[in-house]
Amino acid sequence: MSKAHAIRSRITQKVAFWIFRIATYLILAAATYIFLDIGIKGSRTLFTSRAPFINVPFFTQRPQTLFVFDYDGKKYTLSDQDFRAWKEGHPGVEVEASSVAYSAGGVWPCIVGTALLIVGSMVFALAVGICSAIYLSEYSQNSQFIRLIRIAILNLAGVPSIVFGLFGFGLFVIFFHWNVSLLSGWLTLGLMILPAIITASEESLRAVPNGLREGSLALGATKWQTIRKNVLPYALPGILTSSILGIGRVAGETAPIMFTAAYALRDEMPWQVPHWTDFFFQGVMALPYHIYVVSSKIPQNEYTERVQYGAACILLLVVFCIALTSIVLRERTRKRLSW
């Protein structure tokens, strides 16, 4: 190698290194800015300057209409419930109050609905996804049909979420007559993240050394016993990693649930039903849809902004808590395993 060629090679390597490094730092800087912006503005809603320093009503109450008016030289900002109580305490007093929808109260029904949608859809997606991955990895032959199935799964992973929403609306809401309900939302969201879970789970299963399978079979274990005892435990950390990615996507999606599971406003909780089977056919409020409604369907002002950022901050906290649970389970599983 000539000296000039060696110099060009070092320069090219240095340039590539700095391009990759700058790109990585730019992504980290953008993510940091977004999270800090939501965290700082959302904390103004979630926390107060007085004990207990947490805005408890925002976490525990349902969304309400905010009424803003001036009376006796003082500006009042009261929720729907408090405004009615104020009028009862001031009989005969007429005030010109402007109302702002969804800008008072809290987001408790949205938190509950989001958690239910995440848990239900992940249970469905993981159950079906792991079974499909086991079949593709352990039982199927590398035939043309199986290769077509894998290509179809990869293509489904790139389908826009709005398409899954329309599919779920047509199949579950209209054809099966499940209406806007938890069950429709679970299956729609589960199908949306199913391709990613199948792919990641299959790769985790394939990463397990064949020696573990061969040793188990040589000792007289059946195919299923080998998979259950020697393959799945070692593939579990990778499967949990795919679930973390699925949680992030499920929690932030608006398009699928706005057709299948979410209401703009619902006072009753899903379990407030005459019979327990009705629980699965109840629609819910959800944080992504609530943020969408507050941000785009009503006039924007300082009161709607506090709700938007507060709800967004809580959504990040919910996703963080559920994902952290998966991470802890994954790390504990890894510690118990040794190859």
C-alpha contacts under 8 A as a table, 3 or more apart, distances in Angstrom:
res1	aa1	res2	aa2	distance
1	M	5	H	6.46
1	M	6	A	6.62
2	S	5	H	5.21
2	S	6	A	6.24
3	K	6	A	5.08
3	K	7	I	6.24
4	A	7	I	5.14
4	A	8	R	6.26
5	H	8	R	5.11
5	H	9	S	6.12
6	A	9	S	5.03
6	A	10	R	6.26
7	I	10	R	5.18
7	I	11	I	6.19
8	R	11	I	5.06
8	R	12	T	6.03
9	S	12	T	5.10
9	S	13	Q	6.13
10	R	13	Q	5.06
10	R	14	K	6.08
11	I	14	K	5.04
11	I	15	V	6.10
12	T	15	V	5.15
12	T	16	A	6.13
13	Q	16	A	5.16
13	Q	17	F	6.07
14	K	17	F	5.03
14	K	18	W	6.31
15	V	18	W	5.26
15	V	19	I	6.14
16	A	19	I	5.08
16	A	20	F	6.19
17	F	20	F	5.35
17	F	21	R	6.09
18	W	21	R	4.86
18	W	22	I	5.86
19	I	22	I	5.30
19	I	23	A	6.08
20	F	23	A	5.17
20	F	24	T	6.18
21	R	24	T	5.18
21	R	25	Y	6.24
22	I	25	Y	5.07
22	I	26	L	6.02
23	A	26	L	5.12
23	A	27	I	6.32
24	T	27	I	5.26
24	T	28	L	6.31
25	Y	28	L	4.99
25	Y	29	A	5.95
26	L	29	A	5.00
26	L	30	A	6.11
27	I	30	A	5.19
27	I	31	A	6.16
28	L	31	A	5.15
28	L	32	T	5.96
29	A	32	T	5.05
29	A	33	Y	6.10
30	A	33	Y	5.16
30	A	34	I	6.25
31	A	34	I	5.18
31	A	35	F	6.16
32	T	35	F	5.28
32	T	36	L	5.92
33	Y	36	L	5.16
33	Y	37	D	5.94
34	I	37	D	5.17
34	I	38	I	6.25
35	F	38	I	5.21
35	F	39	G	5.82
36	L	39	G	4.88
36	L	40	I	5.80
37	D	40	I	5.41
37	D	41	K	6.11
38	I	41	K	5.42
38	I	42	G	5.53
38	I	309	Y	5.94
38	I	312	A	6.94
38	I	313	C	6.07
39	G	42	G	5.08
39	G	43	S	5.80
39	G	309	Y	7.95
39	G	313	C	5.99
40	I	43	S	5.27
40	I	44	R	6.85
41	K	44	R	5.53
41	K	45	T	7.35
41	K	306	R	7.43
41	K	309	Y	5.99
41	K	310	G	7.43
42	G	45	T	5.39
42	G	46	L	6.30
42	G	306	R	6.94
42	G	309	Y	4.51
42	G	310	G	4.21
42	G	311	A	7.52
42	G	312	A	7.22
42	G	313	C	5.42
43	S	46	L	4.86
43	S	47	F	5.57
43	S	310	G	6.91
43	S	313	C	7.60
44	R	47	F	5.76
44	R	48	T	7.15
44	R	306	R	7.57
44	R	310	G	7.78
45	T	48	T	7.55
45	T	55	N	6.97
45	T	58	F	7.92
45	T	306	R	5.90
45	T	307	V	7.29
45	T	309	Y	7.67
45	T	310	G	5.40
46	L	54	I	5.97
46	L	55	N	5.08
46	L	56	V	7.95
46	L	58	F	7.04
46	L	310	G	6.19
47	F	53	F	5.41
47	F	54	I	4.33
47	F	55	N	5.15
48	T	51	A	7.55
48	T	52	P	7.91
48	T	53	F	4.66
48	T	54	I	5.63
48	T	55	N	6.02
49	S	53	F	5.66
50	R	53	F	5.10
51	A	54	I	7.34
55	N	58	F	5.62
55	N	59	F	6.99
56	V	59	F	5.29
56	V	60	T	6.18
57	P	60	T	5.04
57	P	61	Q	5.33
57	P	105	G	6.39
57	P	106	G	5.94
58	F	61	Q	5.92
58	F	105	G	5.85
58	F	106	G	3.64
58	F	107	V	6.04
58	F	108	W	7.31
59	F	106	G	5.68
59	F	107	V	5.93
59	F	108	W	5.34
60	T	106	G	6.30
60	T	107	V	6.99
60	T	108	W	4.95
61	Q	105	G	5.40
61	Q	106	G	4.57
61	Q	107	V	6.27
61	Q	108	W	5.51
61	Q	109	P	7.79
62	R	105	G	5.64
62	R	106	G	4.99
62	R	107	V	5.46
62	R	108	W	5.63
62	R	109	P	6.03
62	R	267	D	6.84
63	P	102	Y	5.23
63	P	103	S	7.04
63	P	104	A	5.99
63	P	105	G	4.81
63	P	106	G	4.96
63	P	107	V	5.80
63	P	265	L	7.60
64	Q	79	S	6.11
64	Q	80	D	5.92
64	Q	81	Q	7.88
64	Q	101	A	6.77
64	Q	102	Y	5.05
64	Q	103	S	6.41
64	Q	104	A	4.86
64	Q	105	G	5.13
64	Q	106	G	7.50
65	T	79	S	5.79
65	T	80	D	5.25
65	T	99	S	6.52
65	T	100	V	5.68
65	T	101	A	4.36
65	T	102	Y	5.05
65	T	103	S	5.79
65	T	104	A	5.56
65	T	105	G	7.82
66	L	77	T	6.66
66	L	78	L	5.73
66	L	79	S	4.58
66	L	80	D	6.02
66	L	99	S	5.48
66	L	100	V	5.04
66	L	101	A	6.23
66	L	102	Y	7.02
66	L	103	S	5.35
66	L	104	A	4.90
67	F	76	Y	7.79
67	F	77	T	5.67
67	F	78	L	5.25
67	F	79	S	6.04
67	F	80	D	6.73
67	F	83	F	6.90
67	F	97	A	5.90
67	F	98	S	5.64
67	F	99	S	4.50
67	F	100	V	6.51
68	V	75	K	7.30
68	V	76	Y	5.62
68	V	77	T	4.59
68	V	78	L	6.58
68	V	97	A	5.34
68	V	98	S	5.27
68	V	99	S	6.33
69	F	75	K	5.88
69	F	76	Y	5.38
69	F	77	T	6.82
69	F	95	V	6.91
69	F	96	E	6.21
69	F	97	A	4.49
69	F	98	S	6.49
70	D	73	G	6.41
70	D	74	K	5.49
70	D	75	K	4.43
70	D	76	Y	5.97
70	D	95	V	7.46
70	D	96	E	7.79
70	D	97	A	7.71
71	Y	74	K	5.36
71	Y	75	K	6.46
71	Y	76	Y	7.36
71	Y	95	V	7.18
78	L	81	Q	7.86
78	L	82	D	5.60
78	L	83	F	5.45
78	L	104	A	7.48
79	S	82	D	5.15
79	S	83	F	5.85
79	S	104	A	5.20
79	S	105	G	6.45
80	D	83	F	5.13
80	D	84	R	6.36
80	D	104	A	7.70
81	Q	84	R	5.40
81	Q	85	A	6.44
82	D	85	A	5.01
82	D	86	W	6.07
83	F	86	W	4.95
83	F	87	K	6.23
84	R	87	K	5.18
84	R	88	E	6.28
85	A	88	E	5.09
85	A	89	G	6.28
86	W	89	G	5.03
86	W	90	H	6.24
87	K	90	H	4.97
87	K	91	P	6.13
87	K	93	V	7.38
88	E	91	P	5.72
90	H	93	V	5.76
100	V	103	S	5.93
100	V	298	I	7.82
100	V	303	Y	7.74
100	V	304	T	7.74
101	A	104	A	7.77
101	A	298	I	7.14
102	Y	105	G	7.74
102	Y	294	V	6.83
102	Y	304	T	7.65
102	Y	307	V	7.98
103	S	303	Y	5.86
103	S	304	T	5.45
103	S	307	V	6.11
107	V	110	C	5.15
107	V	111	I	6.30
107	V	287	L	7.71
107	V	311	A	7.04
108	W	111	I	5.13
108	W	112	V	6.34
109	P	112	V	5.16
109	P	113	G	6.03
109	P	266	R	7.73
109	P	267	D	7.44
109	P	269	M	6.87
109	P	284	V	7.44
109	P	285	M	5.90
109	P	286	A	7.41
110	C	113	G	5.09
110	C	114	T	6.01
110	C	284	V	7.44
110	C	285	M	4.66
110	C	286	A	4.22
110	C	287	L	4.98
110	C	290	H	7.22
111	I	114	T	5.24
111	I	115	A	6.21
111	I	285	M	7.99
111	I	286	A	6.57
111	I	287	L	6.36
111	I	314	I	7.91
111	I	315	L	7.73
111	I	318	V	7.87
112	V	115	A	5.26
112	V	116	L	6.19
112	V	285	M	7.93
112	V	286	A	7.67
113	G	116	L	5.15
113	G	117	L	6.14
113	G	284	V	5.22
113	G	285	M	5.33
113	G	286	A	5.06
113	G	287	L	7.79
114	T	117	L	5.16
114	T	118	I	6.16
114	T	251	A	6.81
114	T	285	M	7.40
114	T	286	A	4.81
114	T	287	L	6.15
115	A	118	I	5.18
115	A	119	V	6.13
115	A	318	V	7.49
116	L	119	V	5.31
116	L	120	G	5.93
116	L	182	L	7.95
117	L	120	G	5.36
117	L	121	S	5.93
117	L	182	L	6.87
117	L	185	G	6.82
117	L	186	W	6.00
117	L	251	A	7.94
118	I	121	S	5.47
118	I	122	M	6.00
118	I	186	W	7.90
118	I	247	I	6.57
118	I	250	V	6.23
118	I	251	A	6.21
119	V	122	M	5.27
119	V	123	V	6.14
120	G	123	V	5.27
120	G	124	F	6.39
120	G	186	W	5.56
121	S	124	F	5.21
121	S	125	A	6.01
121	S	185	G	7.58
121	S	186	W	4.28
121	S	187	L	6.32
121	S	188	T	7.92
121	S	189	L	5.77
121	S	190	G	4.60
121	S	250	V	7.89
122	M	125	A	5.00
122	M	126	L	5.79
122	M	190	G	6.32
122	M	243	S	7.26
122	M	246	G	7.42
122	M	247	I	7.17
123	V	126	L	5.36
123	V	127	A	6.05
124	F	127	A	5.31
124	F	128	V	6.19
124	F	186	W	7.39
124	F	187	L	7.18
124	F	190	G	5.97
125	A	128	V	5.40
125	A	129	G	5.52
125	A	190	G	4.69
125	A	191	L	6.74
125	A	193	I	6.89
125	A	194	L	5.35
125	A	197	I	7.31
126	L	129	G	4.95
126	L	130	I	5.71
126	L	194	L	7.65
126	L	197	I	6.95
126	L	243	S	7.38
127	A	130	I	5.60
127	A	131	C	6.36
128	V	131	C	5.26
128	V	132	S	6.15
128	V	194	L	7.72
129	G	132	S	5.14
129	G	133	A	6.04
129	G	194	L	5.87
129	G	195	P	7.61
129	G	197	I	5.73
129	G	198	I	4.70
129	G	201	S	7.44
130	I	133	A	4.97
130	I	134	I	6.07
130	I	197	I	7.58
130	I	198	I	6.41
130	I	201	S	6.29
130	I	202	E	7.90
130	I	239	I	8.00
131	C	134	I	5.18
131	C	135	Y	6.36
132	S	135	Y	5.19
132	S	136	L	6.19
132	S	198	I	6.49
133	A	136	L	5.12
133	A	137	S	5.87
133	A	198	I	5.27
133	A	199	T	7.21
133	A	201	S	5.84
133	A	202	E	4.66
133	A	205	L	7.80
134	I	137	S	5.22
134	I	138	E	5.50
134	I	139	Y	7.14
134	I	202	E	6.86
134	I	205	L	7.48
135	Y	138	E	5.49
135	Y	139	Y	4.92
135	Y	140	S	5.93
136	L	139	Y	6.17
136	L	140	S	5.18
136	L	141	Q	7.97
136	L	146	I	7.58
136	L	202	E	7.13
137	S	140	S	6.62
137	S	202	E	5.87
137	S	205	L	6.73
137	S	206	R	6.52
138	E	227	I	7.94
140	S	146	I	7.30
141	Q	146	I	7.22
142	N	146	I	6.19
142	N	147	R	6.81
143	S	146	I	5.31
143	S	147	R	6.32
144	Q	147	R	5.02
144	Q	148	L	6.20
145	F	148	L	5.08
145	F	149	I	6.34
146	I	149	I	4.95
146	I	150	R	6.34
147	R	150	R	5.13
147	R	151	I	6.30
148	L	151	I	5.06
148	L	152	A	6.12
149	I	152	A	5.03
149	I	153	I	6.21
150	R	153	I	5.07
150	R	154	L	6.29
151	I	154	L	5.13
151	I	155	N	6.20
152	A	155	N	5.04
152	A	156	L	6.13
153	I	156	L	5.09
153	I	157	A	6.43
153	I	195	P	5.27
153	I	198	I	7.98
153	I	199	T	7.72
154	L	157	A	5.23
154	L	158	G	7.11
154	L	195	P	6.58
154	L	196	A	7.82
154	L	199	T	7.70
155	N	158	G	5.49
155	N	159	V	6.89
156	L	159	V	5.25
156	L	195	P	6.27
157	A	192	M	7.50
157	A	193	I	7.31
157	A	194	L	7.97
157	A	195	P	5.24
157	A	196	A	6.02
159	V	163	V	6.89
159	V	164	F	7.70
160	P	163	V	5.62
160	P	164	F	7.10
161	S	164	F	5.15
161	S	165	G	6.25
161	S	192	M	6.97
161	S	253	E	7.56
161	S	255	A	6.36
161	S	256	P	6.22
162	I	165	G	4.84
162	I	166	L	6.24
162	I	255	A	5.16
162	I	256	P	5.89
163	V	166	L	5.18
163	V	167	F	6.10
163	V	256	P	7.98
164	F	167	F	4.92
164	F	168	G	6.01
164	F	188	T	6.47
164	F	189	L	7.85
164	F	191	L	7.74
164	F	192	M	6.28
164	F	256	P	6.21
165	G	168	G	5.15
165	G	169	F	6.08
165	G	188	T	6.67
165	G	255	A	6.01
165	G	256	P	3.65
165	G	257	I	6.79
165	G	258	M	7.77
165	G	259	F	6.06
165	G	260	T	6.99
166	L	169	F	4.95
166	L	170	G	6.11
166	L	256	P	7.25
166	L	259	F	7.01
167	F	170	G	5.24
167	F	171	L	6.05
167	F	188	T	7.83
168	G	171	L	5.19
168	G	172	F	5.36
168	G	173	V	6.80
168	G	184	S	6.76
168	G	185	G	7.74
168	G	187	L	7.64
168	G	188	T	5.21
168	G	256	P	7.51
168	G	259	F	7.70
168	G	260	T	6.49
169	F	172	F	5.78
169	F	173	V	4.87
169	F	174	I	6.35
169	F	184	S	7.87
169	F	259	F	5.71
169	F	260	T	5.56
170	G	173	V	6.03
170	G	174	I	5.21
170	G	175	F	6.19
171	L	174	I	5.92
171	L	175	F	4.92
171	L	176	F	6.28
172	F	175	F	5.85
172	F	176	F	4.98
172	F	177	H	6.52
172	F	178	W	5.84
172	F	179	N	7.27
172	F	184	S	5.53
172	F	260	T	7.81
173	V	176	F	6.10
173	V	177	H	5.21
173	V	178	W	4.90
173	V	179	N	4.27
173	V	180	V	6.12
173	V	184	S	6.54
173	V	260	T	6.45
174	I	177	H	4.99
174	I	178	W	7.12
174	I	179	N	6.68
178	W	181	S	6.61
178	W	183	L	7.60
178	W	184	S	6.68
178	W	281	F	6.46
179	N	184	S	7.49
179	N	260	T	7.27
179	N	281	F	7.37
180	V	184	S	6.65
180	V	185	G	7.78
180	V	259	F	7.16
180	V	260	T	4.79
180	V	261	A	4.77
180	V	262	A	6.96
180	V	281	F	7.39
180	V	282	Q	7.13
180	V	283	G	5.39
181	S	184	S	5.35
181	S	185	G	6.34
181	S	260	T	6.36
181	S	261	A	4.66
181	S	262	A	7.52
181	S	280	F	6.63
181	S	281	F	4.56
181	S	282	Q	4.59
181	S	283	G	4.08
181	S	284	V	7.19
182	L	185	G	5.05
182	L	186	W	5.95
182	L	260	T	7.94
182	L	261	A	5.49
182	L	279	F	7.92
182	L	280	F	5.42
182	L	281	F	5.85
182	L	282	Q	5.83
182	L	283	G	5.70
182	L	284	V	7.04
183	L	186	W	5.09
183	L	187	L	6.28
183	L	261	A	7.81
183	L	280	F	5.36
183	L	281	F	6.17
184	S	187	L	5.48
184	S	188	T	6.11
184	S	260	T	5.52
184	S	261	A	6.24
185	G	188	T	5.13
185	G	189	L	5.96
185	G	256	P	7.39
185	G	257	I	5.80
185	G	260	T	5.22
185	G	261	A	4.71
186	W	189	L	5.40
186	W	190	G	5.80
187	L	190	G	4.93
187	L	191	L	5.97
188	T	191	L	5.30
188	T	192	M	6.27
188	T	256	P	6.82
188	T	257	I	7.97
188	T	260	T	7.61
189	L	192	M	4.97
189	L	193	I	6.52
189	L	250	V	6.35
189	L	256	P	6.88
189	L	257	I	7.80
190	G	193	I	5.52
190	G	194	L	5.85
191	L	194	L	4.95
191	L	195	P	7.59
192	M	195	P	7.21
193	I	196	A	5.62
193	I	197	I	6.46
193	I	246	G	5.90
193	I	249	R	7.64
193	I	250	V	7.51
194	L	197	I	5.17
194	L	198	I	6.08
195	P	198	I	5.17
195	P	199	T	6.17
196	A	199	T	5.24
196	A	200	A	6.11
196	A	242	S	7.19
196	A	246	G	7.62
197	I	200	A	5.21
197	I	201	S	5.81
197	I	239	I	7.41
197	I	242	S	5.52
197	I	243	S	6.86
197	I	246	G	7.32
198	I	201	S	5.19
198	I	202	E	5.95
199	T	202	E	5.23
199	T	203	E	6.27
200	A	203	E	5.20
200	A	204	S	6.23
200	A	238	G	7.06
200	A	239	I	6.57
200	A	242	S	5.81
201	S	204	S	5.03
201	S	205	L	6.24
201	S	235	A	7.50
201	S	238	G	6.60
201	S	239	I	4.97
201	S	242	S	7.09
202	E	205	L	5.10
202	E	206	R	6.18
203	E	206	R	5.07
203	E	207	A	6.15
204	S	207	A	5.13
204	S	208	V	6.95
204	S	235	A	5.00
204	S	236	L	7.66
204	S	238	G	5.25
204	S	239	I	6.61
205	L	208	V	5.61
205	L	231	V	6.70
205	L	232	L	7.02
205	L	234	Y	7.91
205	L	235	A	5.21
206	R	209	P	7.60
207	A	235	A	7.51
208	V	212	L	7.57
208	V	231	V	6.45
208	V	234	Y	6.58
208	V	235	A	6.64
209	P	212	L	5.93
209	P	213	R	7.51
210	N	213	R	5.17
210	N	214	E	6.18
211	G	214	E	5.05
211	G	215	G	5.90
212	L	215	G	5.30
212	L	216	S	6.23
212	L	230	N	6.30
212	L	231	V	7.42
213	R	216	S	5.27
213	R	217	L	6.19
213	R	226	T	6.14
213	R	227	I	7.64
213	R	230	N	6.73
213	R	231	V	7.19
214	E	217	L	5.14
214	E	218	A	5.96
215	G	218	A	5.06
215	G	219	L	6.38
216	S	219	L	5.28
216	S	220	G	6.79
216	S	221	A	5.67
216	S	226	T	5.84
216	S	230	N	7.34
217	L	220	G	5.25
217	L	221	A	4.98
217	L	222	T	6.48
217	L	223	K	7.17
217	L	226	T	6.78
218	A	221	A	7.29
221	A	225	Q	5.86
221	A	226	T	6.11
222	T	225	Q	5.12
222	T	226	T	6.12
223	K	226	T	5.18
223	K	227	I	6.34
224	W	227	I	5.06
224	W	228	R	6.00
225	Q	228	R	5.08
225	Q	229	K	5.79
225	Q	230	N	7.78
226	T	229	K	5.39
226	T	230	N	5.24
226	T	231	V	6.60
227	I	230	N	5.64
227	I	231	V	4.71
227	I	232	L	5.90
228	R	231	V	6.21
228	R	232	L	5.53
228	R	233	P	7.40
229	K	232	L	6.65
229	K	233	P	6.71
230	N	233	P	6.40
230	N	234	Y	7.07
231	V	234	Y	5.59
231	V	235	A	6.27
232	L	235	A	5.00
232	L	236	L	5.90
233	P	236	L	5.25
233	P	333	T	8.00
233	P	337	L	7.98
234	Y	237	P	7.04
234	Y	337	L	6.85
235	A	238	G	5.62
235	A	239	I	6.39
236	L	239	I	4.96
236	L	240	L	6.12
236	L	330	R	7.39
236	L	333	T	7.38
237	P	240	L	5.14
237	P	241	T	6.30
237	P	330	R	4.85
237	P	331	E	7.39
237	P	333	T	6.49
237	P	334	R	6.44
238	G	241	T	4.97
238	G	242	S	6.51
238	G	330	R	7.99
239	I	242	S	5.18
239	I	243	S	6.45
240	L	243	S	4.90
240	L	244	I	6.37
240	L	326	S	6.22
240	L	327	I	7.45
240	L	329	L	7.85
240	L	330	R	6.03
241	T	244	I	5.16
241	T	245	L	6.63
241	T	326	S	7.65
241	T	327	I	7.49
241	T	330	R	7.45
242	S	245	L	5.18
242	S	246	G	6.23
243	S	246	G	4.87
243	S	247	I	6.08
243	S	326	S	7.47
244	I	247	I	5.16
244	I	248	G	6.55
244	I	323	A	5.40
244	I	326	S	6.42
244	I	327	I	7.56
245	L	248	G	5.38
245	L	249	R	6.63
246	G	249	R	5.24
246	G	250	V	6.06
247	I	250	V	5.18
247	I	251	A	5.99
247	I	319	V	6.96
247	I	322	I	7.65
247	I	323	A	6.84
248	G	251	A	5.49
248	G	252	G	6.48
248	G	319	V	6.42
248	G	323	A	7.81
249	R	252	G	5.50
249	R	253	E	6.28
250	V	253	E	5.57
251	A	288	P	7.43
251	A	315	L	7.65
251	A	319	V	6.66
252	G	288	P	5.90
253	E	256	P	6.67
253	E	257	I	7.29
253	E	288	P	6.57
254	T	257	I	5.64
254	T	258	M	6.06
254	T	288	P	5.52
254	T	289	Y	5.44
254	T	292	Y	7.66
255	A	258	M	5.46
255	A	259	F	7.02
256	P	259	F	5.85
256	P	260	T	6.46
257	I	260	T	4.93
257	I	261	A	4.81
257	I	262	A	5.42
257	I	289	Y	7.63
258	M	261	A	6.29
258	M	262	A	5.22
258	M	263	Y	7.28
258	M	289	Y	6.67
259	F	262	A	7.23
261	A	283	G	5.17
261	A	284	V	6.28
262	A	283	G	5.70
262	A	284	V	5.07
262	A	285	M	5.16
262	A	286	A	6.18
262	A	289	Y	6.98
263	Y	266	R	6.35
263	Y	283	G	6.41
263	Y	284	V	5.83
263	Y	285	M	5.21
263	Y	286	A	7.76
263	Y	289	Y	7.99
264	A	285	M	6.41
264	A	289	Y	7.21
264	A	290	H	6.44
264	A	293	V	6.98
265	L	285	M	6.49
266	R	269	M	7.85
266	R	284	V	6.78
266	R	285	M	6.44
268	E	272	Q	6.35
269	M	272	Q	5.47
269	M	284	V	7.47
270	P	273	V	6.91
270	P	279	F	5.48
270	P	280	F	7.88
270	P	282	Q	5.58
270	P	283	G	7.22
270	P	284	V	6.85
271	W	276	W	7.30
271	W	279	F	5.53
272	Q	279	F	7.90
273	V	276	W	6.77
273	V	278	D	6.25
273	V	279	F	6.59
274	P	278	D	7.37
275	H	278	D	5.63
275	H	279	F	7.55
276	W	279	F	5.53
277	T	280	F	6.21
277	T	281	F	7.77
278	D	281	F	5.32
278	D	282	Q	6.68
279	F	282	Q	5.63
285	M	289	Y	7.42
285	M	290	H	7.08
286	A	289	Y	5.52
286	A	290	H	5.98
287	L	290	H	4.96
287	L	291	I	6.04
287	L	311	A	6.42
287	L	312	A	7.45
287	L	315	L	6.37
288	P	291	I	5.21
288	P	292	Y	6.24
288	P	312	A	7.83
288	P	315	L	7.68
289	Y	292	Y	4.93
289	Y	293	V	6.13
290	H	293	V	5.13
290	H	294	V	6.13
290	H	311	A	7.98
291	I	294	V	5.23
291	I	295	S	5.90
291	I	307	V	7.99
291	I	308	Q	5.58
291	I	311	A	6.64
291	I	312	A	7.05
292	Y	295	S	5.16
292	Y	296	S	5.96
292	Y	297	K	7.68
293	V	296	S	5.46
293	V	297	K	5.10
293	V	298	I	7.29
294	V	297	K	5.99
294	V	298	I	6.06
294	V	304	T	6.51
294	V	307	V	7.69
294	V	308	Q	6.63
295	S	298	I	6.89
295	S	300	Q	7.09
295	S	304	T	7.41
295	S	305	E	7.95
295	S	308	Q	6.74
296	S	299	P	7.70
300	Q	303	Y	7.87
300	Q	304	T	5.92
300	Q	305	E	7.13
301	N	304	T	5.52
301	N	305	E	6.31
302	E	305	E	5.17
302	E	306	R	6.57
303	Y	306	R	5.53
303	Y	307	V	6.81
304	T	307	V	5.21
304	T	308	Q	6.19
305	E	308	Q	5.04
305	E	309	Y	6.23
306	R	309	Y	5.47
306	R	310	G	5.89
307	V	310	G	5.05
307	V	311	A	5.90
308	Q	311	A	5.35
308	Q	312	A	6.10
309	Y	312	A	4.96
309	Y	313	C	6.00
310	G	313	C	5.17
310	G	314	I	6.29
311	A	314	I	5.11
311	A	315	L	6.14
312	A	315	L	5.01
312	A	316	L	6.36
313	C	316	L	5.19
313	C	317	L	6.34
314	I	317	L	4.90
314	I	318	V	6.14
315	L	318	V	5.12
315	L	319	V	6.23
316	L	319	V	5.20
316	L	320	F	5.96
317	L	320	F	4.93
317	L	321	C	6.09
318	V	321	C	5.24
318	V	322	I	6.31
319	V	322	I	5.33
319	V	323	A	5.91
320	F	323	A	5.16
320	F	324	L	5.80
321	C	324	L	5.06
321	C	325	T	6.31
322	I	325	T	5.17
322	I	326	S	6.61
323	A	326	S	5.10
323	A	327	I	6.22
324	L	327	I	4.94
324	L	328	V	6.11
325	T	328	V	5.21
325	T	329	L	6.28
326	S	329	L	5.14
326	S	330	R	6.09
327	I	330	R	5.00
327	I	331	E	6.17
328	V	331	E	5.22
328	V	332	R	6.16
329	L	332	R	5.20
329	L	333	T	6.11
330	R	333	T	5.11
330	R	334	R	6.21
331	E	334	R	5.03
331	E	335	K	6.25
332	R	335	K	5.18
332	R	336	R	6.52
333	T	336	R	5.33
333	T	337	L	6.55
334	R	337	L	5.25
334	R	338	S	7.76
335	K	338	S	7.57
